[in-house]
Amino acid sequence: MGFDNFTAQISLRDPNTPDKYIGSDENWNAAEHAIISATQEVDLVTTTAYGEAAFYGPKLDFMIKDALGRSWQLGTIQVDYNLPERFQLEYIGSDNKAHRPVMIHRAPFGSMERFISILIEHTAGKFPLWLTPDQFMVLPVSERFNDYAKGIQTELARYDIRGLVDERNESIGKKIRDTELKRIPYMLIIGDKEVEQNTISVRRQGQGDLGSMTLDAFVKVVEAEIAEG
């Protein structure tokens, strides 16, 4: 998602306020040890924050810094030995005996609404190509080329490449500017030369002209960028 500046925070209970938490010391010790040992196993660099645990168990919180340097808690994984006990949850193991499960609470993005708002602000609307809703806009230089443009759109849809056609009766300069402002990654410009040569002229949002290419070549460019993430 482009959030490269993050801290993995092990959020533990505050030893000075034990009344804030439910469950036995034995369960808490087991849960805290499980999170700490898991981060060590994958060599994850962490910080420890006492008093940041949930009332039922410790957490591994991913603290993300956005483009403005502000810190946000997004993804979280919580190990919970206590709620299964309070709800008297059981399963039958391979020994045909009842056992108490360990519950794991996992929120990869945290609050989805908060995550989307942070992502929009962090990227200024310039999403990774695989994520952006409209990956291209076909820009016919005049209405005469609208049918050809729609054919391009239909053909790219066969490769699961998403996009639109700008059929407005506007100058090509205005269409390019409007598409840039919409943060649509690729602009495919269609005129007489492109129709005659069965090609497209490609512009990349923020980069400018990439030249003329066949549709198959463009598909490979898009697929390569998506594969890179």
C-alpha positions as CSV (number, residue, x, y, z in Angstrom):
1,M,0.0,0.0,0.0
2,G,3.1,2.3,0.1
3,F,3.2,2.7,3.9
4,D,6.9,1.9,4.3
5,N,7.4,3.9,7.5
6,F,5.9,1.9,10.3
7,T,6.6,0.5,13.8
8,A,5.4,-2.8,15.1
9,Q,4.3,-2.1,18.7
10,I,3.9,-4.8,21.3
11,S,1.1,-3.5,23.5
12,L,1.2,-5.0,26.9
13,R,-0.8,-4.5,30.1
14,D,0.1,-1.9,32.7
15,P,1.5,-3.7,35.7
16,N,0.5,-0.8,37.9
17,T,-3.2,-1.1,37.1
18,P,-4.1,-4.8,37.1
19,D,-7.8,-4.0,37.7
20,K,-8.2,-2.8,34.2
21,Y,-7.8,-6.3,32.7
22,I,-9.8,-9.5,32.9
23,G,-8.4,-13.0,33.2
24,S,-5.7,-14.7,35.2
25,D,-2.0,-13.8,35.3
26,E,-1.3,-17.2,33.8
27,N,-3.4,-16.4,30.7
28,W,-1.9,-13.0,30.4
29,N,1.7,-14.3,30.7
30,A,0.9,-16.9,28.0
31,A,-0.6,-14.4,25.6
32,E,2.2,-11.9,26.1
33,H,4.8,-14.5,25.6
34,A,3.1,-15.8,22.4
35,I,3.2,-12.3,20.8
36,I,6.8,-11.6,21.8
37,S,8.1,-14.9,20.7
38,A,6.2,-14.7,17.3
39,T,7.8,-11.3,16.5
40,Q,11.3,-12.7,17.5
41,E,10.7,-15.7,15.2
42,V,10.3,-13.5,12.1
43,D,13.0,-11.0,13.2
44,L,10.4,-8.1,13.4
45,V,11.8,-4.9,14.9
46,T,9.4,-3.8,17.6
47,T,8.8,-1.4,20.4
48,T,7.0,-2.2,23.6
49,A,4.2,0.0,25.1
50,Y,2.9,-0.9,28.5
51,G,-0.7,0.0,29.2
52,E,-1.8,-0.2,25.5
53,A,-3.2,-3.7,25.7
54,A,-6.9,-4.4,25.3
55,F,-8.7,-5.3,28.5
56,Y,-8.8,-9.0,27.5
57,G,-5.3,-9.4,26.0
58,P,-2.1,-8.0,24.6
59,K,-1.8,-6.7,21.0
60,L,0.7,-6.3,18.2
61,D,-0.2,-2.9,16.8
62,F,1.2,-1.6,13.5
63,M,1.8,2.1,13.9
64,I,1.9,3.7,10.4
65,K,3.4,7.1,9.6
66,D,1.7,9.0,6.7
67,A,3.2,11.4,4.2
68,L,3.0,14.2,6.8
69,G,4.8,12.2,9.5
70,R,1.7,11.6,11.6
71,S,1.4,8.3,13.4
72,W,-1.8,6.1,13.0
73,Q,-2.6,2.7,14.5
74,L,-3.9,0.6,11.6
75,G,-3.4,-3.2,11.5
76,T,-3.6,-5.1,14.8
77,I,-3.3,-8.7,16.0
78,Q,-4.5,-9.6,19.4
79,V,-3.9,-12.9,21.3
80,D,-6.8,-13.7,23.6
81,Y,-6.8,-16.4,26.2
82,N,-9.5,-14.8,28.3
83,L,-12.7,-14.5,26.3
84,P,-12.8,-18.2,25.3
85,E,-12.7,-18.9,29.0
86,R,-15.5,-16.4,29.9
87,F,-17.7,-17.8,27.1
88,Q,-16.7,-21.3,28.0
89,L,-15.7,-22.1,24.5
90,E,-14.5,-25.7,23.8
91,Y,-13.6,-27.9,20.9
92,I,-12.9,-31.6,20.7
93,G,-9.3,-32.4,19.9
94,S,-7.7,-35.4,18.2
95,D,-7.6,-37.1,21.6
96,N,-11.4,-36.9,21.6
97,K,-11.3,-34.6,24.7
98,A,-12.6,-31.1,25.2
99,H,-10.0,-28.3,24.9
100,R,-10.2,-24.5,25.3
101,P,-9.2,-22.6,22.2
102,V,-7.0,-19.5,21.9
103,M,-8.8,-16.7,20.2
104,I,-6.9,-14.4,17.8
105,H,-8.4,-11.0,16.8
106,R,-7.0,-9.8,13.5
107,A,-7.8,-6.5,11.8
108,P,-5.3,-6.1,8.9
109,F,-6.4,-2.6,8.1
110,G,-7.9,-1.5,11.4
111,S,-11.0,0.6,10.9
112,M,-11.7,0.3,7.1
113,E,-13.1,3.9,6.9
114,R,-10.0,5.3,8.7
115,F,-7.7,3.2,6.6
116,I,-9.2,4.4,3.3
117,S,-9.1,8.1,4.4
118,I,-5.4,7.8,5.4
119,L,-4.6,6.0,2.2
120,I,-6.2,8.7,0.1
121,E,-4.4,11.4,2.0
122,H,-1.1,9.6,2.0
123,T,-1.0,9.0,-1.7
124,A,-2.8,12.2,-2.7
125,G,-5.2,9.9,-4.6
126,K,-2.4,8.3,-6.7
127,F,-3.1,4.7,-5.7
128,P,-1.0,1.8,-6.8
129,L,-2.0,0.6,-10.2
130,W,-3.5,-2.7,-9.0
131,L,-5.7,-0.8,-6.6
132,T,-6.9,2.3,-8.5
133,P,-10.6,1.9,-9.6
134,D,-10.0,3.2,-13.2
135,Q,-6.5,2.2,-14.5
136,F,-6.8,4.0,-17.9
137,M,-8.9,6.5,-19.8
138,V,-9.2,6.3,-23.6
139,L,-9.1,9.9,-25.0
140,P,-10.3,10.1,-28.6
141,V,-9.2,13.4,-30.2
142,S,-12.6,13.8,-31.8
143,E,-16.0,12.1,-31.8
144,R,-15.1,10.3,-35.0
145,F,-12.9,7.9,-33.0
146,N,-15.3,7.1,-30.2
147,D,-16.2,3.7,-31.6
148,Y,-12.5,2.8,-32.0
149,A,-11.9,4.0,-28.4
150,K,-14.7,1.8,-27.1
151,G,-13.2,-1.2,-28.9
152,I,-9.9,-0.5,-27.0
153,Q,-11.9,-0.4,-23.7
154,T,-13.6,-3.7,-24.5
155,E,-10.4,-5.4,-25.5
156,L,-8.5,-4.3,-22.4
157,A,-11.4,-5.6,-20.2
158,R,-10.6,-9.1,-21.5
159,Y,-7.3,-8.8,-19.6
160,D,-9.1,-7.4,-16.4
161,I,-7.7,-4.0,-17.0
162,R,-10.2,-1.4,-15.9
163,G,-10.9,1.9,-17.7
164,L,-13.3,4.4,-19.3
165,V,-13.7,6.3,-22.5
166,D,-13.9,10.1,-22.5
167,E,-16.6,10.8,-25.2
168,R,-17.0,14.5,-24.4
169,N,-16.8,17.0,-27.2
170,E,-13.8,18.7,-25.7
171,S,-10.2,19.5,-26.9
172,I,-7.6,16.7,-26.3
173,G,-5.7,19.1,-24.1
174,K,-8.6,19.5,-21.8
175,K,-9.3,15.8,-21.7
176,I,-5.7,15.2,-20.7
177,R,-5.7,17.8,-18.0
178,D,-9.0,16.5,-16.6
179,T,-7.7,12.9,-16.6
180,E,-4.5,14.0,-14.8
181,L,-6.6,15.7,-12.1
182,K,-8.6,12.5,-11.6
183,R,-5.4,10.6,-10.9
184,I,-6.1,8.0,-13.6
185,P,-2.8,6.4,-14.2
186,Y,-2.8,5.8,-18.0
187,M,-4.2,8.0,-20.8
188,L,-4.6,6.3,-24.2
189,I,-4.9,8.9,-27.0
190,I,-6.6,7.9,-30.2
191,G,-6.4,9.9,-33.5
192,D,-6.0,9.2,-37.2
193,K,-2.5,7.8,-36.9
194,E,-3.5,5.4,-34.2
195,V,-6.5,4.1,-36.1
196,E,-4.4,3.7,-39.3
197,Q,-1.6,1.9,-37.5
198,N,-3.8,0.0,-35.1
199,T,-1.9,1.4,-32.1
200,I,-2.4,3.7,-29.1
201,S,-0.5,6.7,-27.9
202,V,0.2,6.3,-24.2
203,R,0.7,8.9,-21.4
204,R,1.4,8.0,-17.8
205,Q,-0.1,10.2,-15.1
206,G,2.6,12.5,-13.7
207,Q,5.3,11.2,-16.2
208,G,4.0,12.3,-19.6
209,D,4.3,10.7,-23.0
210,L,5.4,7.1,-23.2
211,G,5.1,6.9,-27.0
212,S,3.0,4.8,-29.4
213,M,2.6,1.1,-28.9
214,T,0.4,-1.8,-29.8
215,L,-2.4,-2.9,-27.5
216,D,-0.5,-6.1,-26.6
217,A,2.5,-4.1,-25.6
218,F,0.4,-1.9,-23.4
219,V,-1.1,-4.9,-21.7
220,K,2.4,-6.1,-20.9
221,V,3.3,-2.7,-19.5
222,V,0.3,-2.7,-17.2
223,E,0.7,-6.4,-16.1
224,A,4.4,-5.7,-15.3
225,E,3.6,-2.7,-13.1
226,I,0.8,-4.6,-11.3
227,A,3.2,-7.5,-10.7
228,E,5.7,-5.1,-9.1
229,G,3.0,-4.0,-6.7
